[in-house]
């Protein structure tokens, strides 16, 4: 079972920063998950929220800011030091030589960012990041449909905080091979059905030993965790 660093090692580093991503690599993560938004001038940047206030000392919505304006904010405001909000290109360049998998969550469920899917494909192709190491997920499943029309190269994953009726058939309709449910969204039987059907199930966000043990027994593909070293230690027990 693989472990994906949720927004990097956000338990100990500022989330969605290069420091958190570097820590995930050092800790031996199998993959790194991060959140993708688009600035007013079309730059893809990595930050969880639609606005800057919670995780930075900046103000305003990402969609209303240029990359130059956004880069004046400190994304490590709750930690020591200073970290800019990273661009997708910077992140892919960091991960490229490691062999790690990357999960890019397109945050289009609140702000739709028209054209973000085309921009994502453009950046991935320009950086030559290997398609077989890339997973693209979203709570907005129309985003996944648009991406599939643009490219058949990428693994698509449907994010959901709730049950989906007949998820195997639904994922087939999306042409998605993975399902990323909340840790509380599905019963053991529902997860087992998905796993048996060959769906890559990756629950988010696992924070307790009971959750680690439960999903390991169910044979899911991977878990999203905030602390890779903690998860590795407890899985080894």
C-alpha positions as CSV (number, residue, x, y, z in Angstrom):
1,X,0.0,0.0,0.0
2,X,1.4,3.3,-1.0
3,X,1.5,6.6,1.0
4,X,0.8,9.9,-0.6
5,X,1.9,13.1,1.2
6,X,-1.2,15.2,1.5
7,X,-0.2,18.8,0.5
8,X,3.4,17.6,1.3
9,X,4.3,16.8,4.8
10,X,1.8,19.3,6.1
11,X,2.0,18.0,9.7
12,X,5.4,19.7,10.1
13,X,5.8,22.1,7.2
14,X,3.6,24.8,5.6
15,X,1.2,23.0,3.3
16,X,1.6,23.1,-0.4
17,X,5.1,24.6,-0.3
18,X,8.4,23.5,-1.7
19,X,9.6,22.9,1.9
20,X,6.7,20.5,2.5
21,X,7.3,18.7,-0.9
22,X,11.0,18.3,-0.2
23,X,10.2,16.8,3.2
24,X,7.9,14.3,1.5
25,X,10.7,13.2,-0.8
26,X,13.1,12.8,2.1
27,X,10.5,10.9,4.2
28,X,10.2,8.3,1.4
29,X,6.6,9.1,0.2
30,X,5.4,7.1,-2.8
31,X,3.6,10.2,-4.1
32,X,2.7,13.8,-3.4
33,X,-0.7,15.3,-3.5
34,X,-1.2,19.1,-4.1
35,X,-3.9,21.5,-5.1
36,X,-4.0,23.5,-8.3
37,X,-5.6,26.9,-8.9
38,X,-5.1,29.5,-11.7
39,X,-4.1,33.1,-11.4
40,X,-5.7,36.0,-13.3
41,X,-2.9,35.8,-15.9
42,X,-3.1,32.1,-16.4
43,X,-0.4,30.7,-14.1
44,X,-1.1,27.4,-12.4
45,X,-0.2,27.7,-8.7
46,X,-0.3,25.3,-5.7
47,X,-2.5,26.5,-2.8
48,X,-5.5,24.8,-1.2
49,X,-8.0,27.6,-0.7
50,X,-9.5,29.9,-3.3
51,X,-8.2,32.8,-1.3
52,X,-4.9,33.6,0.4
53,X,-6.0,34.5,3.9
54,X,-5.8,31.1,5.7
55,X,-2.4,29.9,4.6
56,X,-0.5,33.1,3.7
57,X,-0.1,36.7,4.9
58,X,-1.7,37.9,1.6
59,X,-5.2,38.8,0.9
60,X,-7.6,38.3,-2.0
61,X,-8.7,35.5,-4.3
62,X,-6.2,33.6,-6.5
63,X,-8.4,34.2,-9.6
64,X,-8.2,38.0,-9.1
65,X,-4.4,38.1,-8.7
66,X,-1.5,38.0,-11.1
67,X,1.3,35.6,-10.4
68,X,3.5,38.6,-9.5
69,X,1.0,39.8,-7.0
70,X,0.5,36.4,-5.5
71,X,4.2,35.7,-5.2
72,X,4.5,38.6,-2.7
73,X,2.6,36.5,-0.1
74,X,4.4,34.3,2.4
75,X,3.0,30.8,2.4
76,X,4.9,29.9,5.6
77,X,3.3,32.6,7.7
78,X,2.3,30.1,10.4
79,X,5.9,28.7,10.5
80,X,9.4,30.1,10.7
81,X,10.9,31.5,7.6
82,X,9.3,32.5,4.3
83,X,8.0,30.4,1.4
84,X,6.3,31.6,-1.8
85,X,3.2,30.0,-3.2
86,X,4.8,27.5,-5.7
87,X,4.0,27.2,-9.4
88,X,3.1,23.9,-10.9
89,X,6.2,24.0,-13.1
90,X,8.5,24.5,-10.0
91,X,6.8,21.5,-8.3
92,X,7.1,19.2,-11.3
93,X,10.8,20.2,-11.8
94,X,11.4,19.2,-8.1
95,X,9.7,15.8,-8.4
96,X,10.8,14.9,-11.9
97,X,14.1,13.2,-11.0
98,X,12.7,11.3,-7.9
99,X,10.4,8.8,-9.6
100,X,7.5,9.8,-7.3
101,X,3.9,9.8,-8.4
102,X,2.1,13.2,-8.4
103,X,-1.6,13.7,-7.7
104,X,-2.8,17.1,-8.9
105,X,-6.1,18.1,-7.5
106,X,-7.8,20.7,-9.7
107,X,-9.8,22.9,-7.4
108,X,-12.6,23.7,-9.7
109,X,-15.5,22.8,-7.5
110,X,-16.0,26.4,-6.2
111,X,-14.1,28.6,-8.8
112,X,-14.3,26.9,-12.2
113,X,-11.2,28.6,-13.7
114,X,-12.3,28.3,-17.4
115,X,-9.4,26.9,-19.5
116,X,-7.5,25.4,-16.5
117,X,-7.7,21.9,-18.0
118,X,-5.9,23.1,-21.2
119,X,-3.3,25.0,-19.2
120,X,-2.6,21.8,-17.1
121,X,-2.0,19.7,-20.2
122,X,0.2,22.4,-21.7
123,X,2.4,22.7,-18.6
124,X,2.7,18.9,-18.2
125,X,3.7,18.5,-21.8
126,X,6.1,21.4,-21.8
127,X,7.9,20.0,-18.7
128,X,7.9,16.5,-20.1
129,X,6.6,15.1,-16.8
130,X,5.9,11.4,-17.3
131,X,2.2,10.7,-17.8
132,X,2.5,7.4,-16.1
133,X,3.4,9.1,-12.8
134,X,0.6,11.6,-12.9
135,X,-2.9,11.3,-11.3
136,X,-5.4,14.2,-11.9
137,X,-8.3,14.4,-9.4
138,X,-11.2,16.8,-8.7
139,X,-14.4,17.1,-6.8
140,X,-15.8,18.7,-10.0
141,X,-16.2,15.6,-12.2
142,X,-17.0,17.8,-15.3
143,X,-13.3,18.8,-15.0
144,X,-12.4,15.2,-15.4
145,X,-14.6,14.8,-18.4
146,X,-13.0,17.8,-20.0
147,X,-9.5,16.5,-19.3
148,X,-10.4,13.1,-20.8
149,X,-11.4,14.8,-24.0
150,X,-8.1,16.6,-24.1
151,X,-5.9,13.6,-23.4
152,X,-6.2,9.9,-22.8
153,X,-2.7,9.7,-21.2
154,X,-3.5,10.7,-17.7
155,X,-5.0,8.6,-14.9
156,X,-8.2,10.3,-13.6
157,X,-9.5,10.1,-10.1
158,X,-12.9,11.1,-8.9
159,X,-12.9,12.8,-5.5
160,X,-16.0,12.5,-3.3
161,X,-16.9,13.2,0.3
162,X,-20.0,11.0,0.0
163,X,-21.3,7.8,-1.4
164,X,-21.9,7.5,-5.2
165,X,-24.5,5.1,-6.4
166,X,-22.9,2.2,-8.3
167,X,-19.4,3.8,-8.3
168,X,-17.9,1.2,-10.6
169,X,-20.3,2.1,-13.3
170,X,-20.0,5.8,-12.6
171,X,-16.2,5.7,-12.8
172,X,-16.4,3.8,-16.1
173,X,-18.7,6.5,-17.5
174,X,-16.1,9.1,-16.4
175,X,-13.3,7.0,-17.9
176,X,-11.6,7.3,-14.5
177,X,-9.7,4.4,-12.9
178,X,-9.4,5.7,-9.4
179,X,-11.7,6.8,-6.6
180,X,-10.5,9.1,-3.8
181,X,-13.2,9.0,-1.1
182,X,-13.3,10.6,2.3
183,X,-12.3,8.2,5.1
184,X,-15.9,8.3,6.2
185,X,-17.6,8.0,2.9
186,X,-17.7,4.3,2.3
187,X,-18.3,1.1,4.2
188,X,-15.9,-1.8,4.2
189,X,-18.1,-3.7,1.8
190,X,-18.3,-0.8,-0.6
191,X,-14.5,-0.4,-0.6
192,X,-14.0,-4.2,-1.1
193,X,-16.3,-4.1,-4.1
194,X,-14.3,-1.3,-5.7
195,X,-11.0,-3.0,-5.0
196,X,-12.3,-6.3,-6.5
197,X,-13.4,-4.4,-9.6
198,X,-9.8,-3.1,-10.1
199,X,-10.5,0.5,-9.0
200,X,-7.6,2.2,-7.3
201,X,-9.1,3.4,-4.0
202,X,-7.1,6.1,-2.2
203,X,-8.9,7.4,1.0
204,X,-8.3,10.9,2.3
205,X,-7.1,12.0,4.9
206,X,-5.9,9.2,7.2
207,X,-4.9,10.5,10.6
208,X,-5.4,7.6,13.1
209,X,-4.0,4.2,13.6
210,X,-7.4,2.6,13.3
211,X,-7.8,4.1,9.9
212,X,-4.4,3.0,8.8
213,X,-5.1,-0.6,9.9
214,X,-8.6,-0.6,8.4
215,X,-7.6,0.5,4.9
216,X,-4.5,-1.7,4.9
217,X,-6.7,-4.8,5.5
218,X,-9.1,-3.7,2.8
219,X,-6.2,-3.6,0.2
220,X,-6.6,-0.1,-1.0
221,X,-4.0,1.2,-3.5
222,X,-2.8,4.2,-1.4
223,X,-3.6,6.5,1.5
224,X,-3.3,10.3,1.8
225,X,-1.6,11.2,5.0
226,X,-0.3,14.4,6.6
227,X,2.8,12.8,8.1
228,X,4.6,10.2,6.0
229,X,7.0,9.1,8.8
230,X,4.2,8.6,11.3
231,X,2.3,6.4,8.8
232,X,5.4,4.4,7.8
233,X,6.2,3.7,11.5
234,X,2.7,2.5,12.3
235,X,2.3,0.4,9.2
236,X,5.5,-1.4,10.1
237,X,4.2,-2.4,13.6
